[in-house]
Amino acid sequence: MHQVLCTLSHEGSDVRCVICGQGFLVYWSRFSRDEQAECRRLIQEQLRAHHIDAQDADADRRTHPRHPFNVPQWDGPSHFSAAALLGNSQSIADDLS
């Protein structure tokens, strides 16, 4: 799977957490519809993991990172990930200005 960048959003969303309903924008590039569907499934797994890692079944939207994060995870700065660069993430423009 290609890497994607997810950013928390209160306005629009490409994906929503099935546990708390928090929305996220997803930055991807040149994905087919099948690849996007698979990617959404993996993002949902990651969003569930945020709640599991919080060790609180009733954890709310604050459980998710406030900063952009990559799926699959990447240890470098999120704005330098392939997903951010290829997806033309707004966070890149914010970080570079």
N, C-alpha and C positions, 0 to 999 in steps of 0.2 A: 504494500500500500504506500501511496505517496503521503508525505507529511502535510498536515494542514495547521493553520493557526486559528485559534478560537479566542474571541474577545467577548467579554461580558457586555450585554446590551440591555437597556431598559426600554428601548424604542421599537426596534424590529429584531427579528431573529431568523436564523436558518435552522437552528436546532434549539429545542427546549429540554431541560432536565425533567424526566418523568417523575421524579420524586418531589421537587419543590417548584417546578415551573419556570425557573430562571432561564432567560433567553440568551443565546450566544450567536454572534455573527461568525461565519466560517470563511476564511480566506483560502481558496484553492484555485488551481489553474489547470485548465485543459483536462478536466475529469469528465469521463463519460457518465451517463445517468447511472449505470450499474456501479461504477466506482464511487459516485457520490452516495448511493444507497449503502454500500459497504462502509464507507467512511462515516456516515451518520450512525451506523450501528456501533462502530468503534468509539465514536465520540460519546454516545450514550453510555457505553461501558465505563469510560473515563469519568463521566459526570456521576455515575453511581458510585464509583470508587472514591470520589471526593467525600461523599456522605459516609461511606464505610470507614475511610481513614479518620474521619472526625469522631468515630465511635459514638455517634449519637443518632439513633434512629429518627429522631424528630428534628434533626439539624435543618436549619432553614437556608435561604439563599446565600447567606454570608459564608457558607461552607465552601463555596467555589472561589477560586483565585480571583482577585480584583485586577490582576495584571494579565496580559495575553499569555496563553500557554499553547504548546504544540501537542498534537496527537499524530503519530506516537510521540512520546516525550522526547525532548532534546535538551541536553544539559547546557548549551550555550545561550546567549541572550536571545530572547524570542524574536526581537526585531531583525536579527541576522539569520534567522532560519530560512531554509529554502522556501517554506510555505509563505512566510511573510514577504520575502523578496519577490517571488513569482506571483503572489496573490495581490500585490500592490496594497498592502495593509496601510491604513491610516496611521497606525502606531509607528511605522517607520518614519513618516513625514514628521510626526510629533517629536520623535526621539532625535531626529537629525537637525531639527530647527533650533 
